[in-house]
Amino acid sequence: MAKSSTMTFLTTPGGEELAIIPRREFEALKEAAEGAEHARDLADYRAGRIPGLTPDEARALVDAVSSLAFWRGY
């Protein structure tokens, strides 16, 4: 991501330090963080640290009236 030339820092009356950035930069940072979280979750799943559905559960999900109906009973 390119360095912002429009970043502003300020301190609230309560002493909290804030940074103000353009929305476009905020959205890019948010997407990057979400992508990193997804990558960590996928790595945890592949390493067996997060359980997946059993074959029977996967079949029940596919056969359910709706995915919501499956998850309500899960």
MILUM-838964 format. One record per residue: x, y, z of N, C-alpha, C in turn. Coordinates in steps of 0.001 Angstrom, whole numbers, padded with zeros to 6 digits, always signed. Atoms other than C-alpha are relative to their C-alpha. Example, Ala and Ser with C-alpha at 12.3 -4.5 7.8 and 13.67 -1.06 7.14 Angstrom:
2
+000890-001190+000000+012300-004500+007800+000900+001200+000000 -000820-001190-000060+013670-001060+007140-000770+001090+000730 
// end
This chain:
74
+000856-001167+000000+000000+000000+000000+000905+001234+000000 -000774-001235+000068+001313+003453-000840-000129+000785+001298 +000013-000818-001212+002222+005769+001997-000954+001180-000193 +000991-001070+000078-000516+008277+002746+000640+001350+000274 -000463-001363-000266+000256+011953+002454-001105+000809+000670 +001126-000722-000589-003132+012858+003947-000363-000542+001376 +000265+000520-001339-002841+011069+007292+000112+001136+001003 +000010-001028-001036-003693+013253+010263-000054-000677+001361 +000015+000509-001364-002978+012565+013915-000576+001074+000902 +000523-000957-000968-004848+014162+016785-000139-000683+001346 +000187+000503-001356-005290+013770+020519-001308+000557+000535 +001291-000419-000538-008728+013851+022097+000198+000685+001348 -000111-000617-001324-009439+015864+025253+000299-001023+001105 -000274+001050-000976-009265+012531+027111+001387-000609-000138 -001363+000480+000179-005738+011912+025817+000158-001151-000982 -000094+001090+000968-006570+009224+023245+000591+000523-001304 -000622-000399+001263-004353+009439+020159-000711-000699-001148 +000734+000517+001150-006180+008992+016856+000748+000316-001282 -000522-000253+001342-005100+008693+013232-001190+000054-000943 +001063-000144+000986-007381+009874+010448+000618-000268-001363 -000505+000353+001328-006834+008282+007047-001153+000012-000993 +001058+000040+001010-008730+008379+003760-000722-001351+000015 +000811+001218-000018-011540+005844+003470+000605-001084-000888 -000590+000979+000919-009836+004138+000509+001134-000762+000688 -001091+000650-000721-006771+003442+002669-000538-000874+001132 +000620+000800-001055-008961+002240+005547-000526-001310-000565 +000564+001207+000609-010767-000208+003243+001107-000960-000419 -001121+000859+000393-007439-001505+001889+000620-000681+001220 -000535+000589-001233-006125-002043+005430-000944-001069+000544 +001004+000949-000491-009362-003778+006417+000033-001287-000819 -000056+001175+000866-009211-006113+003404+001263-000811+000261 -001255+000702-000278-005567-006955+004139-000089-000763+001315 +000140+000663-001303-006381-007767+007765-000928-001206-000107 +000933+001113+000163-009345-009939+006766+000650-001133-000780 -000708+001018+000774-007188-011755+004206+001002-000751+000856 -000972+000631-000896-004516-012413+006821-000707-000915+000992 +000766+000821-000939-007132-013712+009265-000475-001281-000683 +000456+001173+000750-008542-016045+006605+001161-000968-000221 -001168+000850+000227-005043-017337+005801+000394-000739+001279 -000316+000658-001278-004380-018052+009507-001021-001090+000315 +001049+000989-000263-007729-019823+009874+000171-001230-000893 -000192+001111+000926-007054-021944+006788+001207-000838+000409 -001189+000724-000464-003577-022857+008057-000320-000809+001252 +000398+000722-001215-005069-023811+011442-000862-001213-000346 +000849+001121+000422-007698-025981+009722+000853-001110-000606 -000846+001002+000663-005108-027721+007550+000934-000700+000981 -000874+000592-001017-002922-028326+010613-000791-000811+001023 +000833+000778-000906-005875-029933+012417-000332+000704+001303 +000303-000749-001223-006220-027192+015025-001444+000491+000036 +001416-000375+000090-009747-026315+013813-000725-001183-000643 +000679+001171+000569-012154-029215+013272-000875+000372-001192 +000905-000170+001127-014065-029606+010042-001206-000902+000194 +001162+000880-000058-017287-031427+009311+000426-001428-000334 -000217+001402+000353-017283-035208+009272-000713-000258-001326 +000727+000304+001245-018409-036878+006027-001516-000077+000210 +001443+000076-000270-021800-037605+007629-000607+001388+000194 +000491-001371-000207-022172-033975+008717-000057+000755-001324 -000005-000665+001306-021229-032749+005238-001193-000466-000833 +001151+000538+000718-023854-035059+003735-001296+000595+000542 +001202-000574-000620-026450-033784+006222-000171+001464-000394 +000062-001404+000422-025582-030193+005294-000536+000103-001424 +000455-000014+001398-026068-030925+001591-001469-000399-000100 +001376+000498+000059-029327-032780+002248-001008+000861+000758 +000898-000819-000823-030771-030173+004637-000875+000900-000871 +000919-000910+000692-033716-028013+003600+000704+001325-000288 -000803-001207+000170-031441-025021+004110+001235-000140+000882 -001198+000065-000839-027982-024459+005523-000318+000474+001418 +000394-000477-001328-029608-022565+008394-000633-001128+000817 +000627+001129-000698-031705-025612+009258+001063-000971+000499 -001086+000890-000425-028530-027721+009374+000724+000571+001207 -000808-000589-001076-026588-025290+011569-000796+000154+001288 +000820-000081-001221-029499-024872+013978+000015-001324+000752 -000012+001304-000633-029384-028598+014644+001391-000524+000298 -001388+000464-000132-025600-028875+014644+000499+000096+001401 
// end
